[in-house]
């Protein structure tokens, strides 16, 4: 039997109760009146794509926005409308404020087998600095509900580098996250995105050296807890890596549904209209959903593939660099521990992944 090519589905839920100062995603805090029609539109868009021959999805990721703000039964209906491959990974992003055991059981009934919980920090003043509304007690309650629901895998998502976050705050966050015994942890450095409230406040911008220290500390503590770094910002126990994210990093195909959702197929990327109103109207009228697209030439595809794989524990072929460059990168890249034809980043190299990718042969 010929094995199907990897294929993923992304569902965008654009609704939020409040918007974090660092967020540049296509999300809105004043569109609650569109929730029902938006979810209907998602099902319609999916049905049309299935009729057109969309393959079964090996991974599904429901992100946003805040997916847990919409009725879980309605979201489950949308997920159920997606044809799934056997043993598909189905993930829903969750806000600790919203999680209940009934919600998670509803998700489980629709095939969800992984949740990603937006923890961000376990320090109250850091959460306030990030514009988050939950507290550490809600995180503990949400994790308890995840365990009670028998969810097979869960990710705790944290951010470092907020103004006012000391090294002790970050240490506490990682230690408390580890104490929850998650199967996966994502740790991202706070990034200043153009057009966000954070962007116009230089006094709140993260410090590169501070973030480097916190990254190295996170890697030490997470590795000691048995979570292996498999991508610069991601650690997992064996068998709990995010298959959906791996699909992105391996430059494989995926289909995005919803407003502003991006898709990729064979080197062509396209994205839907940006606002939920326009998306709902276009679906209802049968109008064009695609806002724009780009086709990557062979060299651009090659560069992006190497750039993404360099960030992973799989690494890239050693001949992606000249011998002279490899000498210059000593201490930043090393021979793959299993495959000597490939090189991988060291911990220090991970901090300079973007700069290193500029040196491909």
N, C-alpha and C positions, 0 to 999 in steps of 0.2 A: 504493500500500500504506500502510495506517495504521501509524504507528510505535508500538510498544508503550511503555506508560508505564514509566519507570525503576523497577526493583525490585531490591532487594538481599537477600542472605542473610547472617546472622551465625551462626557456630558457636562455642559457648563450650566451651573445654576447661579444666576447673577445677583441674587438678593442677599442683602446684609442688614442687620439691625443698626450697625454703625460701621464707619469706614476707618481703618487704621491709617495713621499719618504716612506710613511707608508704602501703602498699597497702591499699585498702578494697574491692577487688574480691572477688567470691564465689570464693575459691580455698582449697584445702586441701593440706596437706603430708603427710597421713597416710591417703590414700585410694587408694594404688596398687592395692589389691586390687579396686577397682571399675573399673579402666581398661577391661578387656575388655567387661564388661556395659554400661558407660556408652557406649562406642562403638557397641555393638549397639543401644542405646536411641536414640542419635542417628539411626541409619539407619532405625529403625522410625518415629520421629517424622517424619522427612523423608518417608518413603514414604506415610504417612497424609496428609500435607499435599499431596503431589503428586497422590494419588488424589482429593483434594478440589478440585483445579483450580489449584494454585499455579502462577503464571506462571514462565517461564524467568528465571533470575537474570542480570542484567547485571553484578552485582558479588557476590563472595563474600569474606567476611573471616573468617579463622579466628584467634580470639584467646583470651585466658585471663587468668590462668593461663599455662601454658607448653605450647603445642601440641607442641613438639619433644620433650617427655617421653614421649609415647605412641608406639607403634610406627608408623613412617612409612607402612608398607604398609597398616595398618589405617586410619590417618587418610586416606590416599589413597582407600580404598574409600568412606569417608563422603563425601568431596568428589565422587567419581564418581557418587554417588547423587542429586546435585542437578542438575536440568535447567538447562543454561546457554544463554543467548542467544549469538548469534555475537559473537566478539571480547570475551567477558566478561572482566572483570578479576577474578583470583582471587589473594588475598593470604593468606599465612601468617605470623604472628608467630613469630620465632625467637630463641632464647637462644644467644649466642655459644658457650657451653660445649658445646652439643649438636650444632651444625651439622657435618655431614659431606657430602662430595660425593655419596655414595650416597643419603643422605637427600634432598638437593636434586633429584637425578635422579628419585627416586621421586615427589617432589612435581610435578616438571615433567611426568611421564607422566600425572598426573591433571588437568592443565590449569592448574596453578599458574604464574602468570607474574609474580608480585611477592612479595617477602618484606620483612618489616619487622624489622630487627635491633635488639634492645634494648641499645644501647651504654651509654647513660646518662652515662658520663664516661670519659676516657682517663687520669685520675689515680688511682693506686692508693688513696690515702687517702680520696679522695672516694667511690670505689666502696665502700670499707669503711664509710664513714659512711652510705651509702644501703642497706647490707645486701646488696650484690651480690656474687656469688661469682666472676665472670669477671675477666680481666685484659686489658690492651691487646693482648697477644700472641694471645689467643683471638679478639679482634675482627679482627685482621689475618688470622688463619687462616680465619675465617668468611667474610670479604669475598673472600678468594682463592678459596674454594670456590664462592661465589655466582657469581663471574666464570667459573670453570671450567665450571659447570653451564649457562652461557649463559642465566641468568635475565634476562629482558628489562628488569626494573626492580627497584630495591631502595631501601628507605628505611633511614636510620640515625636512631635515636631517642635523643635526649639530654635530660638534666634539669639545670637550673641552680638554685642557691640552697641546696645542702646546707651544713650547718655545716662550717666548716673549708675551704670552697672559696674560694680567693682568685681575684682577677681573672686572674692569670697561669695558674691551673689551668684556668679556663674558656676563656681564649684558646688554650691548648694543645689542649684538647678540640676546639674548633671548627676549628682549623688542621689537626689530624690527621684529623678527619672529612672536611674538604674534600679532603685529600690522597688519600683513598680514591676520590674522584671519584664520589660517589653521585648517583643521579638524583633523589633526594628526601631531605630532612632534616626531621624534626620536633623542635622544641626547646620543652620545656615547663618552666615555672617549678614548682619543688617546691611542692606544695599540702598543707596540713595537713587531713587528713580525720578527722572524728569517729570515735572508736572504735579508732583505730590507735595503736600504740606511740609514734609520733611526736607524736600529739596531746597526750599526757600529759607531754611533755618540752619545756616552753617554751624552755629553753636551746638547743634544737636547731631551733627554728622559723626559717624564712627571713626575711630582712629585705627589706621592700618596695623600699627605695631601691637596695639591692644587686642585687635581681632586675631592676629597671628598667635599671640600667647594663649588666647582662649581656645583657639582651634587645637593647638597642640595639647592643651590640658584635656579637652574633650576626647581626643583620640586616645590618650593614655588611659583615662578613666573608663571609657567605653570598651576599649580593647581588653582591659583587665577584667571587665565584667562578662567577657565572652562574646561581645558583639564585634564582628569583623568588618573593617572598612572595605567596602566593595566599590565605592564611588566617592569622590572627594568629600561630599557632604552627607554620606549615607553609611550607616553601620547596621548589620543584621546578624542574627543567628543563622546557622546553616539551614537553607531551605526556605528562609523567610525574606529573601531579597524581593524588592518590588519588580515583578515581571513587567508591569506597565512602563515603569521608568526605564528599565533595560531596553525595552522596545524602542523608546526614543533615542537612547544613547547608541543603539546599534543601527540607527537610521532606517528602521523598518517602517511599514505602512500603518497608518491609523486614520480613523475618521472622527472628526469632531462634530458634535451636534449642539445647537444652541447659538445664541448671539455671540459674536466675536470668536467662536470656536475655530481652531485651526485644524487642518487635515494635511496629510502627506501621502502621496502615492508615486512611487518610481521617480523620485527627483522633482516632482511638482508639488508645491505647497500652495494652499489657498485658505481663505478665511471668510467666515460669514459676516453679514452686516453687523454693525457694532451694538446698536441699542436694542433692548428687548421689545420696545414698541414696534420698531421697524421689522424685527425678526418675526413677531407674531403676525403682523399685517402681511408680510411677504409669503409666509407659509399659508395663511388663509386664502390669499388670492392666487396662489400658485406661481408667484413671481420669483425672480432670480434671487437666491440667497447669497450667492458668492459676491463678496465685496471687491476682492482683488486676489491676485495670484502671482506666483513667480516660479520660473523653471530654472533649476540649478544646472549649470554646465558641469561637465565631467570633473574639471579641476576643483570647482567649488564643492562638489559632492565629496571629492577625495579629502579636501582640507577639513570639511566639517566632520566627516567620519573619523579621521585621525584625531581631531580636536576633542570629540566626544569620548572616543575609546581611551584616549590618553588619561582621562579622568577616572577610569575604571581599573579594577584589579586585573583585568585581562590584558591591559596595556596595548602596545602597538608594535608592529614589526620593527626590528632594530634598524633596518635600512631606511626607515622614515627620517633618520638623521644622518648627516655625513659623519665620518669618523672624527673630523675636526670638531664638529658640534658636540658629539658625545663626550669628547675630552673636556670641553668647556662646561658640560652639564654634570660633571662628576659630583656626586653627592646629592644630585637632584633626581637622577634616574638610575635604576639598577637593572641588571638582567632579571627577567621573570624567573621566579623560583622553580617553576616546573618546565617552562618552554624557553630554552636559551636563544631562540630566534626572535624573542620579543623583549621589550623593556617596559618597566613600570615606574611610576613616580615613587620617590621616597616620601616620608612625612613632610619634610621640608620642601620637597618638590611640589607636593600638592598645593602648598601655599602660593606657588608661582606657576600654576598650570597654564594660565592664559599666556604668560610671557614665554613659557617654554614652547607652546604650540606655534609661536611666531618663527620658530627656528627649524621647522620641518624642511627636509630636503626638497 
